[in-house]
Amino acid sequence: MAIIVRFYEDVRLFSDAAEEFLLSRTVFHNLILTIVDGRLTLPEPGRYWVAFRAQQVVGVAVQSPLTYPATIVPMEPEVAAALVDAIVDADVILPGVNGEVATAASFAGRRTERRKAAAFPVQGLRLYQLIELKETASVEGQLRRADAGDRNLAVAWLQEFYVETKMPAINAESFIDASLASERLWLWQDGSVVSMAINSKPIQGVVRLSSVYTPPESRKRGYAAACVHGVSRHFTDAGYRCMLYTDLGNPISNSIYRRIGYRAVAEAIHYRFDQS
């Protein structure tokens, strides 16, 4: 049956079309749900594609901000191909794509064929969901929410985090300001501040932890594990499900989260696209 792809610039129209589909798998679709929620609150230019088969949504791709790679949901190869065809036919230039491994590979492969331009895998990711929070070794210090006095340190750490992880950079000052205003920035303090983590806005009962960072001089002391464990306990006790992404290039972080009680539920990959 034919696949029809519809393009939206209005995030509200996109949300109306794709919401039921996105809510069907709230953990796997959390990134896009978070992007859409943010754009509904604070509008920013974006591109949104929805693939339909017999009027049923079978695939979604989102690009916002417009300098970012597209984020895609898991979908069948033929659906990914139809999305690529619609994007290429409209002469939209994407810097890359992020998504579940098989889907992202299908998307990148089709794009390479259509544009006759290379795609390069640049980062492997693993999606973890907290299954059962486990007790961990005691670590000196305590968890606290950040306040305005922590702003400059958090901005600097977030900038360092994006350099180390090779992820697309964001406006660190704006992101930290928003995180402080919504009380989503957490710190582990042992005399001085030694680690941080940021949680996303809860979406349909799911909270995503991100930007977990400990400066080099404070590493290998259990601070990041303690910070993530504390934030995870806070939200678990409040009735939320917790999830996070890890960089497969960082085996230490992956082992830390497993000890806390997170379990891998999917693999993802980021491809960078050649623009020739």
N, C-alpha and C positions, 0 to 999 in steps of 0.2 A: 504494500500500500504506500502511496506517495507520501513523502515527508515535506511539509510546508514550513518554511522559516519566516517568522515575522520579526521585524526590527522595531525597537522602541527607543526614543530619546527621553520620553516622559517616564520617570521611575514609577509614578503612580499607575499608569496604564500597564507597565510591565508587571508590577506587583499584583494587580488585579488578574492578569493572565496567568501568572506562574505561582501564585501564593500556595494554592492547594498542593501542587506538585512539590514545592520546596518544603512544605511542612510535613510531607510524607516521610522524610528522612532527616530529622532535625540535626543530628550529629554530622552526617555526611554533607549536608547542605549549609552548615553553620556559617561558613565564610561568606557565602552569598547572602544569606539571611541578614547577617550583620551589616554588610555593605548596603543592602537595600534599606534597612532600618535607619542607618546613618544618613542616607540621601533623602529619605522622607522627612527627616528632622532638619538637616542642614543641606539644602540642595547644592549639588556640584555636577558639572557636566559628566555624562556617562553614555555608554552604548550598551544596549540590552537586546539579546536575541533569544527567542523562544522557538523551539522546534515542536511541531504538532504532527501527529499521525492520527487520522480520523478524529480530529478535534481534541485529542488527548495530548497533553504535554509529555514529551519524551526526552527533552534535552533543553539545557539552558547555558548561555554564556553571558558573562558580564565583564565590562571593562570600565572601571571608574576608580581613580582619576584616569584621564585619557592618555597619560604617560605610562600607565601600568600595563602589565600583561593581562590578557583575558583570564578570568577564572571560570572554570567549567565544572559541571557536575558529572558523575559517572553516567555513561550512556553507551548505547550500542555503536559499533564502528560506523554503520551507515548513517546514523544520526549525526555523529561527529563530522562525517564527510559532508553532509548536507549543510551544516552550520558553516564549515569552512568555505564551501562553494558560495553561500550567500554573502559571506564577509569579503571574499576575494572579488566576486562579481560587483560588489558595491565599491571596490577599490579602497577598502579600509585597511590601513597598515597597522598591524599589531606588533608590538615589540617582543611578544612571547606569549606563552600560555602556562597556566598552573592548573593541575588537576590530578585525579586518580591516574595511576601509572598507565594502564592499558588505554584509557580514553585519551589522555594527553598524548600518548604515542600515536594513536590513530589520527588525532587532530593535527599534530605536527607533521606526520607523514603526508597527509592529504594536502596540507598547506605547502609543503616542499614540492609536491608534484604540480600543484596549480600555479605557484609563483616561480617555480624553478629557482628557488633560493633555499639555502641551508637552514636547518634547525639544529641547535646545539643543546644537549642536556647540561644544565649548569648546577642543579641542586636536587638531591633526593630528600624526600620528607617522609615522615611516618606519622600517621594519625593515631593518637592514643586516647582511650576513654577510661575514666576511673571506674573500676569494677567494684573494688572493696578497699577502702582506705586502711592501710596497715600502719602499725606502730613502727616508728623508726628510732634509731639511736638518739639519745639526748644530745642536743647541741646548745652551746652557750648562746644566750641572747634571747630576743623575743620579737614577735611579729607586731607591726603596727601599720596603720594607714599613714601615708605620706601627707604632709601639709605644705603650705606655701614656702616654708623655709627650705624644703628639699628640692625645689624646682630646678635650680641650676645644676645640681648634681645629677638629677634624673635625666635632664636633657642631655648632658654630656655622656652619661651611661648609655642612653638609647642610641645616640649617634655611634658610639663604639660598638654596640650590639649589632647594628646594621652593617657596619664595616666587617666585623668578624663573621657574620652569617652570610654575607654577600647577597642579602635580600634587597629588593628595590627600596631605595631610601624614601622616607616620608619627611614631612616637616616636623622635626622632633619637638620644637617648641610648642606648636599648635597641639600636637598629640598629647604631650605631657600636660599642657594646660587643661585640655578636655578631660584627661584622666584624673587630674586633681579635683576639678570642679564636680565630677561625678563620683568621687571617692573610690576610684578603681585602681589606684596605684598603691602597692604594698611594699614595705621595706622590712628587712631583717636587721635588727640593731644589736650589736655586741660591743658596747661602748660607742663606737662610731657605726655608721650605716655600712653594711657589708654586702648586701644583696638586694635585688628588687624583682618584682613580678607585677604584671598588669593583667587585670581580668577584663573581658569584654562585657558589654551590657548583656544581662540575661535575655536570651531569646527562646521563647517556648520551652522554658525550663532548663536550658543548656547554657553553661558558662564556659568560655574558652580562656585558658591562661596563655599568656604570651609575654614576649620581651623579658624572659627570665635572664638576669645578668648579674654576674659577680665579677668585680675587677680582678685582674690577674694576681694582685698581691694578697687577695683574700680567698683564693680558690683552694680546693682540696681540704676544706675544713667542715664540709657538710652544710654550709650556709644556704646554698641554693635549694638543696633538698628540704631543709627546714622551712624555708620561705614558701616553697610550693606546697609542702605538706600542710602548713598552717592555713594558707589560702584555700586549699582544697577542703580542709576540715570545716572552715567557715561556711562555705557554700553547700557542702554536703549536709551539714547540720540544718541549713536553711531549706533543704529539700530540692536542691538543684543537682543536675548531672554535670560533671566536669570533664573537659576534654582539652587537648593541646596537641600541637604539632612539634616534632623534633627534626633537627637536621641530621640526616644519616651520616654526615661527615663528622659528627660529634658523638662517638660511642659512649662517652662518660654520661652525657645527659640522658641518653636512652636507658642506660642501666639504672640511673637514679630514679627515673619515673617508674620503672618496673618495680623497684623496691618499695615505692610508696603505695603501689596498688593499681597503677595504670597498666592497661593492656593494649597492644597494637590491634587496630581494627581495619586499617587500610594503609596503603602506600601511595605516595603522591610524588610528582616530579614537576620541576620548572624547566621549560625549554625557552631558550632565547632564539629569536628569529633573525636571520640575516635579512637586511633590508634592500638588497640588490634586486 
